[in-house]
Amino acid sequence: MNITSSHKNNYLELKLEGRLDAAWAEHFVSTVSAAMREGRHHIRVDALGLSYLSSAGMRSLLRAHRELTSVNGSFAVIRASDFVVNTLSMSGFDTLLALDEAPAEAVADEEATSAKSKSWSVNGVRIESYSQQEDGHMEVHTTGKWTPWQPLREEDCAKIALGRDCIAIGSGAPADEWQNAREQMGDYASAAGCTAWLPGTGADAPDYLVQEGRYVPELLAASGLRAVGSFSQLLRFSPENDGASLELPRLLEAVFSSTGSTKAAFVAIAEAGGLVGVTLSRSPGLISEGEHADEFPGVRDWMSFCGERVHHGRQVLLVGFADASGSGQSQPGLPAIPSRPGWKLHVHAVVFPFRPLPNGEIFMSECVEQLFAAAEPIAMLHLVEDERPTLGLGKSSFIRGACWCAPASFHTENRK
């Protein structure tokens, strides 16, 4: 079978010629999936050239329809031959047939996007900004009193709730008592009542907690940042050129610009171009008095560096806090980043199998909840920059996605 694609205004048309049978059904589904990854969520199939359609072929059409509908897209068969019309009708799949060639949904989406968003380009990546809540703002508070890499004590820890009303990152463990948490302390990220936590036991995959009914996830936090409020802006970004991606500092520039603030909180869901980061290999609760856990070579027992850019093509949930004010004041939980003097950033990345996001204006809570409902997290990283000459891995980058952000006020709790 031959598949020819062409862009028709605001939708993609796939012209099929030959036999759509068991031998070609998966190829057809892969073609649709690749188009969805590129943000093409309205697809029409020109079936005039189909000479044969088997049950496997019909199932592939239904699968494409189901996947596109799940991201608020549309799918239909147009210009079908009498054979295809009869086959689909007799099988009860005639709902896949459409008389219209151009989906009305695509036109409506384009008009809504033009009316509600502002757009610009950065290094071959198109960014669109939507205003979500005019007075959106985040109040950020420190959690826990642990100072890396000092010994961690019970009195350093604080119990925190991680419900749908907050976003948070840090180091901690879901335990009621210090004795149960001491050997488990690891990095966590939370948004919309969904929390991923990587135990500090050398675990490869994160565990996760999701708010359901009256259950609200809680952690014993050693350190971190927790914010309550609402997002003022949504940023959508996608490549204009093949191979283009948005490095994390560039995404932060867009966050600061769109929020009109030099201090911000953000959550993003994006396809990774490559991540650079570290994970805790051992719980900081095991650091002994007088031990220099942050010094080489002993630090390798406590932290694991990725060694190469990882998780290309995966879907990533980012939860982060940033400060570009250049005030020089020390903000606990916000380390400096080498590529931007005066900037401070703390961001955790939770990695999932790729799943397309709906186009246009979307909302953080719904998207994060759907992400956790569709698949389990497969990895987690504290993102860093590696600016070593020659050997450095550089910065994490992202191909396409959505970023919800807001101006932030940071409040440091009494740490003594």
C-alpha positions in Angstrom: 0.0 0.0 0.0 1.2 3.5 -0.7 0.4 6.5 1.6 0.7 10.1 0.2 0.3 13.0 2.7 -0.6 16.6 1.8 -1.5 19.5 4.0 -4.9 21.1 3.1 -5.3 24.3 5.0 -5.8 23.3 8.7 -5.9 19.5 8.3 -3.8 16.6 7.0 -5.0 14.4 4.1 -3.6 10.9 3.7 -4.2 9.3 0.3 -4.2 5.5 0.5 -3.6 3.4 -2.6 -3.6 -0.4 -2.6 -4.6 -2.9 0.1 -5.2 -1.9 3.8 -4.8 -5.3 5.3 -3.0 -7.0 8.2 0.4 -6.4 6.4 -0.2 -2.6 6.2 -2.5 -1.8 9.2 0.3 -1.1 11.6 2.2 1.1 9.1 -1.0 3.1 8.6 -1.4 3.6 12.4 2.3 4.6 12.7 1.8 7.2 10.0 -1.2 8.7 11.9 0.8 8.6 15.2 3.7 10.4 13.7 1.3 13.1 12.4 -0.2 13.4 15.8 3.2 13.9 17.4 3.8 16.8 15.0 0.5 18.4 16.2 -1.7 17.3 13.2 -4.9 16.4 15.0 -7.4 16.7 12.2 -6.9 14.0 9.6 -8.9 13.0 6.5 -8.2 9.7 4.6 -8.7 9.7 0.8 -9.8 6.1 0.2 -10.6 6.3 -3.4 -7.5 4.3 -4.3 -8.1 1.5 -1.8 -8.7 -1.8 -3.6 -9.1 -3.9 -0.5 -10.0 -3.3 3.2 -9.7 -6.2 5.7 -10.9 -6.4 9.3 -7.4 -5.5 10.4 -7.5 -2.5 8.1 -10.9 -1.4 9.6 -9.5 -1.8 13.1 -6.6 0.5 12.2 -9.1 3.1 11.0 -11.0 2.8 14.2 -7.8 3.0 16.3 -6.8 6.2 14.5 -10.2 7.7 15.1 -10.1 6.8 18.8 -6.6 8.3 19.3 -7.4 11.5 17.5 -10.7 11.9 19.4 -8.8 11.5 22.7 -6.9 14.8 21.9 -10.0 16.7 20.7 -9.1 16.0 17.1 -11.1 14.5 14.2 -10.7 11.6 11.8 -12.8 10.6 8.8 -12.7 8.7 5.5 -13.5 10.8 2.4 -13.8 10.1 -1.4 -14.3 6.4 -0.6 -14.9 4.0 -3.4 -18.2 2.0 -3.5 -16.3 -1.0 -2.2 -14.9 0.8 0.8 -18.3 2.4 1.5 -20.1 -0.9 1.4 -17.4 -2.7 3.5 -17.5 0.0 6.3 -21.4 0.2 6.2 -22.0 -3.6 6.4 -19.4 -3.8 9.3 -21.2 -1.0 11.2 -18.2 1.4 10.8 -20.0 3.8 8.5 -19.6 6.6 11.2 -16.0 6.8 9.9 -17.3 8.1 6.5 -17.6 11.8 6.0 -19.1 13.9 3.2 -17.1 17.0 4.1 -13.4 17.1 3.1 -12.3 19.9 5.4 -13.2 19.3 9.1 -15.1 22.2 10.6 -13.2 21.6 13.8 -9.9 22.5 12.3 -11.2 25.8 11.0 -12.7 26.6 14.3 -9.5 25.7 16.2 -7.5 28.0 13.9 -9.8 30.9 14.3 -9.9 30.5 18.1 -6.1 30.3 18.3 -5.7 33.5 16.2 -8.2 35.4 18.4 -6.9 34.4 21.8 -3.1 34.0 21.5 0.0 35.9 20.8 2.9 34.2 19.0 6.6 34.6 18.3 9.6 32.5 17.2 12.8 31.5 19.1 15.5 29.6 17.2 13.1 27.8 14.9 10.4 27.1 17.6 7.0 28.8 17.5 5.7 29.9 20.8 2.0 30.9 21.5 0.9 32.6 24.7 -2.6 32.4 26.1 -3.9 34.4 29.0 -5.5 32.0 31.5 -6.2 34.0 34.6 -5.6 37.7 34.6 -4.6 37.9 38.3 -2.9 34.5 38.4 -0.1 34.4 41.0 1.9 31.8 43.0 2.8 32.0 46.7 5.9 29.9 47.2 7.1 28.6 50.6 10.1 26.6 51.6 9.4 23.1 53.1 11.8 21.4 55.5 15.1 22.8 56.9 17.7 20.4 55.6 20.8 22.0 54.1 22.4 19.8 51.4 24.8 18.0 52.1 24.7 18.1 55.9 23.4 15.2 58.0 19.7 15.1 57.9 17.9 15.2 61.3 14.3 14.4 62.2 13.7 18.0 63.3 14.7 19.2 59.8 11.7 17.5 58.2 8.1 18.8 57.9 5.0 17.0 56.9 3.3 18.6 53.8 0.0 17.9 51.9 0.2 17.6 48.2 -3.3 18.1 47.0 -4.8 19.6 43.8 -4.3 23.1 45.1 -0.5 23.2 45.0 2.6 22.4 43.0 5.8 21.2 44.8 9.3 19.8 44.4 11.9 18.7 46.8 13.4 15.8 48.7 11.3 13.7 51.0 9.4 10.4 51.5 5.7 9.4 52.0 6.0 8.3 55.6 4.3 9.3 58.9 7.4 8.8 61.0 11.0 9.7 60.7 12.1 6.1 61.3 10.2 5.0 58.2 11.4 7.9 56.1 15.1 8.0 57.0 16.3 5.5 54.5 13.8 6.3 51.8 14.3 10.1 51.2 14.4 11.0 47.5 13.3 13.6 45.0 9.6 14.3 44.3 7.5 16.5 42.0 3.8 17.2 42.5 1.1 19.0 40.5 -2.7 18.7 40.4 -2.8 16.2 43.2 -0.4 13.8 41.4 3.0 13.2 43.0 5.9 11.2 41.6 8.6 10.2 44.1 11.9 8.5 43.4 13.0 6.6 46.6 16.6 7.3 47.6 17.3 3.6 47.5 18.8 3.4 44.0 15.4 2.8 42.4 15.2 3.2 38.7 11.5 4.1 38.4 9.5 6.5 40.5 6.6 5.5 42.7 3.5 7.8 42.6 0.6 9.0 44.7 -2.6 10.4 43.2 -5.3 12.3 45.1 -8.6 10.4 45.1 -11.8 11.0 47.1 -10.8 12.1 50.5 -7.2 10.8 50.2 -4.7 13.6 49.8 -1.0 12.6 49.3 1.4 13.6 52.1 5.1 13.6 52.4 7.7 14.1 55.1 9.8 16.7 53.3 13.5 17.3 54.1 13.7 20.4 51.8 11.9 21.9 48.8 9.4 24.4 47.6 5.6 24.3 47.6 3.4 26.9 45.9 -0.3 27.6 46.0 -2.2 29.9 43.6 -3.2 30.0 39.9 -1.5 30.2 36.5 -1.7 33.5 34.6 -0.3 32.2 31.3 -0.2 29.1 29.0 2.7 28.8 26.5 2.4 26.3 23.6 5.5 25.7 21.6 6.3 23.5 18.6 9.1 23.4 16.0 8.9 25.3 12.8 11.9 23.5 11.3 13.0 19.9 11.4 15.4 19.4 14.4 14.5 22.6 16.2 14.0 22.4 19.9 13.7 24.8 22.9 16.4 24.7 25.5 15.3 25.1 29.1 16.8 28.6 29.5 14.9 29.8 26.4 11.7 28.4 27.8 12.4 30.3 31.0 12.9 33.5 29.0 9.4 33.0 27.5 8.0 32.4 31.0 9.5 35.6 32.4 8.4 37.6 29.3 4.8 36.3 29.3 4.3 36.7 33.1 6.0 40.1 33.2 7.9 39.0 36.3 11.5 37.9 37.1 10.2 35.4 39.6 8.0 32.6 38.4 6.5 29.1 39.1 5.7 26.8 36.2 4.5 23.4 35.2 5.1 22.0 31.7 4.3 18.9 29.7 6.6 18.5 26.8 8.3 16.1 24.4 11.9 15.8 25.4 14.6 16.6 22.9 17.1 15.3 25.5 17.4 15.7 29.3 20.5 16.5 31.4 20.1 15.8 35.1 21.0 13.9 38.3 19.2 11.6 40.7 19.7 10.8 44.4 21.2 7.4 44.6 21.0 7.2 48.5 18.8 8.8 51.0 20.3 11.9 52.6 19.0 10.5 55.9 22.0 8.2 55.8 24.7 11.0 55.8 26.8 10.7 58.9 28.4 13.4 61.0 31.6 14.7 59.5 31.0 13.1 56.1 31.6 15.3 53.0 28.9 13.8 50.8 29.2 16.5 48.2 32.9 16.1 47.5 34.4 14.0 44.7 34.8 11.0 44.5 32.4 10.2 47.4 29.5 12.2 45.8 29.2 9.4 43.3 27.8 7.2 46.1 25.0 9.7 46.7 24.2 11.1 43.3 23.9 9.6 39.8 24.6 11.8 36.8 22.9 10.8 33.5 26.2 10.7 31.5 24.4 11.4 28.2 21.4 13.3 27.1 18.5 11.0 27.8 14.8 10.3 27.2 14.6 11.8 23.7 11.0 11.6 22.4 9.5 10.8 25.8 6.8 12.9 27.4 8.1 14.9 30.4 6.3 16.6 33.3 8.3 19.6 34.5 7.6 21.3 37.9 9.9 24.2 38.6 10.6 27.6 40.2 12.9 30.3 38.8 14.3 33.7 39.7 16.0 36.0 37.3 15.9 39.1 39.5 19.7 39.0 40.0 19.1 40.2 43.6 22.1 38.2 44.9 20.1 37.1 47.9 20.3 33.4 48.8 17.0 31.7 48.2 16.9 28.2 49.7 15.9 25.6 47.2 17.0 27.7 44.2 20.5 27.0 42.9 22.2 29.1 40.3 22.5 28.0 36.7 25.8 28.4 34.8 24.5 29.7 31.5 22.6 32.7 32.9 24.5 34.6 35.5 22.2 35.9 38.3 19.5 33.3 37.4 18.4 30.6 39.9 16.4 27.5 39.0 15.0 24.3 40.6 13.1 22.0 38.3 12.3 18.3 38.5 11.4 16.2 35.4 9.1 13.2 35.6 9.3 11.0 32.4 6.4 9.2 30.8 5.8 7.4 27.5 4.9 9.9 24.8 1.2 10.9 24.6 0.1 13.8 22.5 -1.5 16.8 24.0 -4.6 18.4 22.6 -3.9 21.6 20.5 -4.8 25.1 21.5 -5.7 26.3 25.0 -5.6 23.5 27.6 -5.5 23.4 31.4 -2.9 22.0 33.7 -5.0 20.0 36.1 -6.7 18.0 33.4 -3.5 17.3 31.4 -1.5 16.2 34.5 -4.3 13.9 35.7 -4.7 12.3 32.2 -0.9 11.8 32.1 -0.8 9.8 35.3 -4.0 8.0 34.4 -2.7 6.9 31.0 0.7 5.4 32.1 3.1 5.1 35.0 6.2 7.3 35.3 9.3 5.6 34.1 12.1 7.9 35.3 12.7 11.1 37.2 15.6 13.7 37.2 16.6 16.9 38.9 17.6 18.9 35.8 21.0 20.6 35.7 23.3 22.2 33.2 26.6 20.6 32.1 28.8 23.3 30.8 32.1 21.5 30.9 34.3 22.3 27.9 34.2 19.7 25.2 32.7 16.9 27.4 29.7 18.9 28.6 26.2 17.7 27.7 24.8 21.2 27.7 21.1 21.9 28.6 17.9 20.0 28.6 15.8 20.7 25.5 12.2 20.2 24.5 10.6 19.7 21.1 6.9 20.6 21.6 4.6 21.0 24.5 2.7 23.3 26.9 3.9 25.3 29.9 1.6 26.9 32.5 3.3 29.7 34.4 2.6 32.6 36.8 4.5 35.3 38.7 5.7 34.1 42.0 6.5 35.5 45.5 9.0 33.5 47.5 8.8 33.2 51.3 11.6 31.7 53.3 10.6 29.9 56.5 12.6 30.1 59.6 15.2 27.4 59.0 16.7 27.3 62.6 
